C-alpha cells in the first residue's frame, strides 16, 4: 500500500483486521511481502491530531492525490508491476490542488497526465463484459455535447487496440446510441446519424469490426450473450 502507515494502523479495527501487522517502509524493496503483514510505503502526509472521519479535508485530499501520483511514478520506474487505486474524494483533492492551480476530475485524468497520454478512456470490466466511455467525469449535458465523430472514432480505435493487447485477435466492438431507441432514424435525435454512425463507418474502413449504433437494451443483451467483446 502506498499511503500513511499511521492511518492504516488507526483504521485496522474498522475493517475488522486488528490482527494485521502494519509494516512501514521507505521503498518498495524493503517490503516484507508476508502473509498477515501490510507493507505500507509511508508517505507521512496526515496529521492524526487534525484527522476527522467523514469530513471533506484539504489535508486528506492532498494525501490521496500525492499517493496516486507516487504509485504512477513507481510503475513508470518499474518498481511495481501494476497499480490499483482506492476511492478518491474529488472535492477534497481539488481543494488541495487549487493552491497549485491544478485540477483533475478523477483517477483517469491523473493517470493520463502523469503518463503523458493524450488519447485515453476508462474501461469498466466484469468477466466478459467490457465497456469504454466516450465521456467520463462530466455532467450529463456535457456528455451529450461530447458525442462527436472524432471522439467516438478515437474511442472505437482505443477499444479495438485494448482488446488486441488482451489477446483477442479480431475484437468485435459494439457501439451504443445516445438517444432512446438509438434515435429511431432521427425521430428522437440526430447524433446517431450525424456523429456516431459516420465514426463506425470510418472504423470499419480501417478494418475494425465495429457495429451499431444500438439501443441500450438490445446492446447489453447482445454483449452479455457473447456477441461482442467490448461496448463503446
N, C-alpha and C positions, 0 to 999 in steps of 0.2 A: 504494500500500500504506500502510495505517496501522499503524505498528509502530515498531521500533527500527532505525535505519539501521546501527548498529554490528553488530547481529546479522545483518542482511541481508548486510552486507559479509563477515562472517566465514563465512557458510554458502554463499556462491556456489559454491564448489568442490564442495560435497556434491551440489548439483543439476546439476553439470556446466555451470555458467553463468558461469565465471570472466570471460568476455568482457563481461558486462553492466556497465553503469555504474550505481552507486547514487547517486541524486540526493536528498539530504536537503533537505526543505522544512519551513517552519513553518506554511504554509497552502496549501489546495488551489490557489488562484490562482497560486502560484509554481511549480507543476508544469510540466515541460518537455513532457510528452506526446510524446516522440520514440522512434522505434524503437531498441531497444538500450539504452534507459535505463529504470531502475525508479525512479519517483518515490516517495519514502517520506516521509509526513508523520511526522516524527520525534518520538516520544513520550519518548525518553530515560528508560526505566524499568528498564533492565537494567545491572547492574554486571558487566562482562565478566570481571573477576577472580574473581567468585563464580559465574559461569555454568558449568553442567555438563550435558553431553548425557545424555539417558536417565534423568534423576533427577527425581522429583517435587519441585518447588520452589515455595515460597510466593512468592518474588520473581517467578518466571515466571507463576504463576497470577494474580498481581495485574496483571502486564503484559498478559496475554491479556484479562482482564476489562476493563481500562481502555481497551484498543484497541477492543474490541467496542462499549463504551459510547460512545466517541468517534465511531465510524462511524455509529451511530444518530443522534447529535447532528448530524453533518454532513448526513445525509439529511433529517432533520426541518427543518434550516435551508435546505435547497435547494442546498447546496454540491456534493452529488453526486446522481446520478440513481438509483442503486441500490447495494445492498451485497451482498457475497459473503464469507461467513466461512470461516475455515480450521478445522482440527480443534482441539478445546479439551479440555484435561485437566481434568475436572470436580473431581477430588480436589484438585489444585493450586489451582484457582480458589477453591474453598470454604475451603481452609486460609487463603488471604489474606482472604476475606470474613468469616471468623469474627470478626476484630478489629472489624468494623463491624456485627456481628450481622445480617449479610445471608446469604442462601442462594439459589442458583439451581441448578436441575437441569440446565440446558443453555442453548443459544442461544435456543431457542423462548421460554423463560420470561424471559430477559433482554430480548428484543425486546418481549414483551408488557408487561413492567413499565415500560420507558422510552418506550413509545408510548402508555401508558395504555389498553391494550387488555384488556378483561375477558373477552371471548369469542374464543377462538382455537384453532387446531390446527395441527399440522405437516402439510405436503403433500409427498409424495415423487413425483417425476415422471420418467418416461423415455419419450420420444417421445409416443405417445398413451395411455400407461398412467399414471394418476394415482391416488394413494392418500392418504387423510387418516385420522388416528388419533383414536379416541375417547379413548385414553390414550397418554401419551408419558412417557418417563423415569421409570418406576416399576417395581417388582417385578411378576412375573407374578401373584402373589397379589393385589396391589393393583389390577392391571389388570382382573382379573375382577370385583373389587368395584366398579369404576368404571362397569361396564356397566349404566347406569340410563337409564330412558326419557328423562329431561330432558336428559342429556348426549348420548345418541345422536341425539335430535332436534336439539339445538343444532349438532352436527357435520354432520348432513344439511343443515341450513339454510346453514351456512358453505360446504359443498361446492357447493351449488347456486348461491350468490351468487358464489363464486370462479370457477366455470365461466362464468357470465354476464359477469363482468368480463374474462374471457379471450376473449370474443367468441362463445361458444356460446349461441345464443338459447334453446334448450329442452334444458338438460342432462339426461342420463339418469344417475341415481345408483343404483349397486348397493350394497347393504348386506350385509356379511358376518355370518354367525352366529358365535357364540362357541364353542360345543361341537362335538365331532366330528359330522359329518353335519348340522350346524345343529340338533342336539338331537333329531332324529327325533321331532318332536311330543311332547317331554317324556321320551322314553326315556333320554336322556343329559344331562339338564339342562333347566331351565325358563326360562333367561334369554331365549331366543328368544321364547317365548310371552308372558312377563310384562313384558319390558323392550324388546326390540328391535322386535318386530312392532307393538306399540302406537305406537312412535315413527314407524315407517314409515307406518302408517295416518294418523297426525296430519299428517305431512308431505304425504301425498297429498291430504288435505283442504285443505291450503294451496296446492295446485296444483303441488307439486314432483313430478317424475317419478321417484319412488323405488320400488325393488323389492327383495325379499328377505324374510327373511334367507337367504343362500345358503351352502352348504358351500364351503370354501376352494377345492377343486379345480375345481368347476364355475364358481365365481365368476371365477377368474382366466382360465380358458379363454374365458369369455364376454367379459371385459374386453379381453383380448388380441385377441379376434376382432372388436372394434369394436362390441359390443352396447351398451356403456356408456361414458360419458365420464369417470366418476370412481368410485372404490370407497371406501366407508366401512367 
